[in-house]
């Protein structure tokens, strides 16, 4: 039973970490632009109330984390269906973030930890601020890259930025522990009215590579996120969760050494 509890809490840590990375790309998030003749994501100058975003985080090896993320910018809530790699197989988990809490459940959560949901306190940033950025990302303000390119396909424009000699570290490494120097490629795709439709980030080190992509599937479709009943939630200490990150494959991800300054989702 102790092993099952640790596995459940480790999954919770993976989900929380995934959401931290979402903070990095959410403000600049390809709805498959090739061959598209109409732009279904137009916002007409208004910040979206909601968004559905598909995220993929991969090391280019045998596993990746996939998530279908639904965001309600007005209620400051997120719901995500996340597929994460475990030790011997993958599993699907549902996560809800609202009211300064993160909740996670899966098909066998009750048998593993005694209750259907795991929960912990978590601070989300003000999601409405991200919705303002999605209307029309200010590409001109992006700086610090060695060079860039611009490509067009139908209504869609992709801006790609390249930078060499970037200090990189492992996601699970202690603060200040570097994995070396690598390359960073950032791409942002915008639609007919300049609205954000996708973003991708690739960090390459000497012997490793991490790719993160976020694709907007829709804007302004209904998103209702409700907290599970308190009686069905097993509360887990956030310090304990962070300690379990070392047992999960996600700690092998390469990130820029200043990732913590880019994302603002954190466990209390």
Backbone torsions as a table, in degrees:
resi	resn	phi	psi	omega
1	UNK	NA	-34.9	179.5
2	UNK	-62.2	-39.7	179.3
3	UNK	-64.0	-40.1	-180.0
4	UNK	-63.6	-41.0	178.7
5	UNK	-62.7	-42.0	179.8
6	UNK	-64.8	-39.8	178.4
7	UNK	-62.1	-44.7	179.4
8	UNK	-62.2	-44.3	-179.8
9	UNK	-68.6	-34.1	177.6
10	UNK	-64.6	-38.3	176.5
11	UNK	-61.8	-41.7	177.3
12	UNK	-59.1	-40.2	178.4
13	UNK	-65.0	-39.9	178.3
14	UNK	-61.5	-44.1	-179.3
15	UNK	-63.4	-44.1	179.1
16	UNK	-61.6	-40.2	179.4
17	UNK	-67.0	-39.8	177.0
18	UNK	-57.9	-40.3	-179.0
19	UNK	-70.8	-30.2	173.6
20	UNK	-61.9	-43.8	178.6
21	UNK	-65.8	-35.9	176.6
22	UNK	-57.4	-35.3	177.6
23	UNK	-60.6	-28.2	-179.6
24	UNK	-71.8	-37.8	-172.3
25	UNK	-108.5	-8.6	-174.5
26	UNK	-62.8	-35.4	-177.7
27	UNK	-73.6	-7.4	177.5
28	UNK	-142.7	58.3	-175.0
29	UNK	-101.1	NA	NA
30	UNK	NA	113.6	174.8
31	UNK	-71.0	48.3	179.6
32	UNK	54.6	66.5	-172.3
33	UNK	-68.9	-21.8	-175.1
34	UNK	-60.5	123.5	175.8
35	UNK	81.1	-1.9	-179.4
36	UNK	-78.0	131.7	-178.6
37	UNK	-106.9	-11.1	176.3
38	UNK	-130.2	151.8	-179.1
39	UNK	-108.0	105.6	-178.1
40	UNK	-82.4	-2.0	-175.4
41	UNK	-104.8	9.6	-177.9
42	UNK	-58.7	142.5	-176.8
43	UNK	-114.5	-6.7	177.8
44	UNK	54.0	34.6	175.6
45	UNK	83.4	-0.5	-178.3
46	UNK	-106.2	138.4	177.3
47	UNK	-63.9	139.7	-178.2
48	UNK	-68.8	145.2	174.7
49	UNK	-76.8	-35.6	-178.5
50	UNK	-142.5	166.8	174.5
51	UNK	-154.2	147.5	170.1
52	UNK	-114.9	125.3	-173.3
53	UNK	-128.0	132.1	175.3
54	UNK	-98.1	125.7	-179.5
55	UNK	-116.7	141.5	174.6
56	UNK	-134.7	126.6	175.7
57	UNK	-120.9	122.9	-173.5
58	UNK	-137.3	148.8	173.8
59	UNK	-99.5	2.2	-177.7
60	UNK	75.5	10.2	179.9
61	UNK	-108.5	-126.8	-172.1
62	UNK	-99.6	2.6	-178.2
63	UNK	-146.3	159.9	175.3
64	UNK	-154.0	158.8	174.6
65	UNK	-104.0	127.4	179.9
66	UNK	-119.9	140.5	-178.8
67	UNK	-146.3	135.8	169.5
68	UNK	-102.3	109.5	-170.9
69	UNK	-109.9	127.1	175.8
70	UNK	-113.5	128.5	-173.7
71	UNK	-120.7	132.0	169.6
72	UNK	-108.6	105.0	-175.6
73	UNK	-70.6	-25.8	-176.9
74	UNK	-78.5	-37.7	-179.3
75	UNK	-97.3	1.6	179.6
76	UNK	55.9	53.7	-177.0
77	UNK	-137.0	149.7	-180.0
78	UNK	-134.5	140.9	171.5
79	UNK	-127.8	135.1	-175.5
80	UNK	-140.3	140.1	169.6
81	UNK	-106.7	116.5	-169.5
82	UNK	-119.1	130.5	172.6
83	UNK	-104.9	116.6	-176.3
84	UNK	-121.8	147.2	176.2
85	UNK	-80.9	131.2	172.7
86	UNK	-104.6	-166.3	-172.5
87	UNK	-63.5	-46.5	-175.8
88	UNK	-115.3	-13.0	-177.4
89	UNK	-160.5	174.3	178.0
90	UNK	-99.9	162.9	179.1
91	UNK	-149.1	157.1	179.4
92	UNK	-107.0	133.0	-179.6
93	UNK	-128.9	143.5	174.8
94	UNK	-102.0	134.1	-178.7
95	UNK	-127.8	144.3	175.2
96	UNK	-132.1	134.1	179.6
97	UNK	-124.2	113.2	179.2
98	UNK	-165.7	159.5	176.7
99	UNK	51.5	40.5	177.1
100	UNK	61.4	30.7	177.5
101	UNK	-139.4	152.2	173.0
102	UNK	-116.5	129.7	178.9
103	UNK	-123.4	140.1	-180.0
104	UNK	-135.8	140.3	175.8
105	UNK	-141.4	160.5	174.1
106	UNK	-149.8	176.6	-175.0
107	UNK	-60.7	-34.4	-176.5
108	UNK	-112.5	19.5	-176.6
109	UNK	-61.9	-41.0	-177.5
110	UNK	-61.6	-41.8	-179.9
111	UNK	-71.7	-25.8	-177.8
112	UNK	-81.1	-41.3	-173.7
113	UNK	-122.8	-1.2	176.0
114	UNK	97.5	-15.7	178.0
115	UNK	-139.3	157.1	-176.0
116	UNK	-66.2	-24.3	-174.3
117	UNK	-127.1	144.9	165.1
118	UNK	-101.7	146.0	179.9
119	UNK	-146.2	153.1	175.0
120	UNK	-154.4	156.8	176.9
121	UNK	-69.3	140.7	-178.8
122	UNK	-154.9	134.1	177.0
123	UNK	-95.7	125.0	172.8
124	UNK	-97.1	149.1	172.2
125	UNK	-70.7	172.1	176.3
126	UNK	-73.4	102.6	-173.9
127	UNK	-65.4	-25.3	179.3
128	UNK	-59.8	-33.8	178.6
129	UNK	-62.0	-36.1	177.0
130	UNK	-67.2	-37.2	-179.4
131	UNK	-62.2	-33.2	177.3
132	UNK	-65.0	-39.3	179.8
133	UNK	-68.3	-30.3	-176.8
134	UNK	-68.7	-24.7	-178.1
135	UNK	-59.7	-45.4	179.2
136	UNK	-163.5	89.4	179.1
137	UNK	-55.7	137.3	-179.0
138	UNK	-86.6	86.9	-176.6
139	UNK	-61.2	-32.5	-176.3
140	UNK	-63.3	-21.6	-178.6
141	UNK	-84.6	-9.2	179.2
142	UNK	-73.4	125.6	-176.4
143	UNK	-140.2	176.4	176.7
144	UNK	87.8	10.7	178.9
145	UNK	-106.9	154.4	-176.9
146	UNK	-73.0	-39.5	176.4
147	UNK	-160.8	170.9	-177.8
148	UNK	-147.2	164.3	176.3
149	UNK	-140.3	157.1	179.7
150	UNK	-130.1	127.3	177.0
151	UNK	-127.1	150.7	-179.6
152	UNK	-124.8	145.0	175.2
153	UNK	-147.6	104.0	-175.7
154	UNK	62.6	-127.6	179.4
155	UNK	-80.9	-4.4	-169.2
156	UNK	-103.1	140.9	177.7
157	UNK	-124.8	129.7	179.0
158	UNK	-114.3	124.3	177.2
159	UNK	-104.0	124.8	-178.1
160	UNK	-120.1	130.4	-176.7
161	UNK	-118.6	138.1	-176.1
162	UNK	-123.2	140.4	176.8
163	UNK	-146.7	131.0	176.1
164	UNK	-99.6	169.4	175.1
165	UNK	56.0	49.8	177.0
166	UNK	-98.5	129.7	175.5
167	UNK	-70.0	125.5	-177.6
168	UNK	-123.4	155.2	177.7
169	UNK	-141.9	168.5	174.7
170	UNK	-82.3	144.3	-176.2
171	UNK	-58.9	-34.8	-178.1
172	UNK	-91.9	4.7	-176.6
173	UNK	-75.8	156.2	176.0
174	UNK	-65.9	155.0	-179.2
175	UNK	-56.9	129.1	178.8
176	UNK	91.3	-8.7	-179.8
177	UNK	-85.0	111.1	-176.3
178	UNK	-94.2	148.2	175.6
179	UNK	-97.2	-4.5	179.6
180	UNK	132.6	-159.0	179.8
181	UNK	-116.3	136.3	-176.8
182	UNK	-140.0	-166.0	179.4
183	UNK	-115.9	148.7	-180.0
184	UNK	-128.2	131.2	175.7
185	UNK	-124.9	122.4	179.1
186	UNK	-118.7	129.2	175.4
187	UNK	-125.4	141.0	178.4
188	UNK	-130.2	129.5	178.9
189	UNK	-111.5	133.2	178.1
190	UNK	-120.9	158.0	-176.9
191	UNK	-98.5	-162.1	-172.4
192	UNK	-57.3	-40.3	-178.2
193	UNK	-100.3	13.6	180.0
194	UNK	86.7	3.7	-179.7
195	UNK	-70.5	148.4	179.3
196	UNK	-70.2	131.5	177.1
197	UNK	-120.9	-19.6	-179.8
198	UNK	-169.5	160.9	172.2
199	UNK	-151.3	151.8	176.7
200	UNK	-144.3	143.0	-179.4
201	UNK	-133.9	125.7	177.6
202	UNK	-122.6	126.6	177.4
203	UNK	-116.6	120.6	-177.1
204	UNK	-115.3	125.6	174.8
205	UNK	-107.5	-169.3	-177.0
206	UNK	-64.6	-40.5	-177.0
207	UNK	-128.7	18.0	-176.3
208	UNK	-154.5	160.3	178.0
209	UNK	-148.6	139.8	176.3
210	UNK	-126.0	132.4	177.4
211	UNK	-120.9	134.0	178.3
212	UNK	-127.5	126.5	178.1
213	UNK	-131.0	145.5	176.5
214	UNK	-133.5	123.4	-177.4
215	UNK	-121.4	123.4	177.9
216	UNK	-76.4	119.5	178.2
217	UNK	-89.5	-33.2	-179.5
218	UNK	-163.2	157.4	170.8
219	UNK	-121.2	147.8	168.5
220	UNK	65.6	20.8	168.7
221	UNK	-85.5	151.1	-176.4
222	UNK	-57.8	132.0	174.7
223	UNK	-133.6	113.4	179.7
224	UNK	-119.7	116.0	-178.2
225	UNK	-112.9	123.7	-176.7
226	UNK	-123.0	135.5	177.9
227	UNK	-71.0	143.3	175.9
228	UNK	-68.8	157.1	177.2
229	UNK	-57.8	140.0	-178.0
230	UNK	-57.1	-31.4	-178.7
231	UNK	-68.2	-15.6	-178.6
232	UNK	-103.0	8.8	-175.1
233	UNK	-113.4	129.8	170.8
234	UNK	-98.5	115.7	-178.1
235	UNK	-79.4	133.0	-178.4
236	UNK	-118.9	137.4	178.9
237	UNK	-66.7	130.0	-176.4
238	UNK	-63.5	-35.3	178.8
239	UNK	-62.4	-40.0	177.8
240	UNK	-64.3	-39.5	179.9
241	UNK	-63.5	-46.3	-179.6
242	UNK	-61.3	-34.1	178.9
243	UNK	-67.5	-23.4	-178.8
244	UNK	-85.9	-8.3	-178.7
245	UNK	-58.0	-30.6	-178.7
246	UNK	-64.0	-16.6	-179.1
247	UNK	-91.5	2.7	-175.4
248	UNK	-114.9	148.5	-179.1
249	UNK	-62.5	-21.5	-175.0
250	UNK	-64.4	-20.3	-179.6
251	UNK	-69.6	-12.9	179.1
252	UNK	-82.6	-5.7	-178.5
253	UNK	-64.6	138.1	173.1
254	UNK	-84.7	137.4	176.8
255	UNK	-139.8	155.3	171.8
256	UNK	-58.4	145.8	-173.9
257	UNK	-63.9	-17.8	179.2
258	UNK	-103.2	28.2	-178.0
259	UNK	-56.4	-39.2	-176.1
260	UNK	-61.9	-24.3	178.3
261	UNK	-83.7	-12.8	-179.2
262	UNK	-90.4	-38.1	-179.2
263	UNK	-102.9	152.7	-176.6
264	UNK	-128.7	18.1	173.0
265	UNK	-87.6	129.6	-179.0
266	UNK	-149.2	152.8	172.6
267	UNK	-81.3	143.6	176.3
268	UNK	-71.4	NA	NA
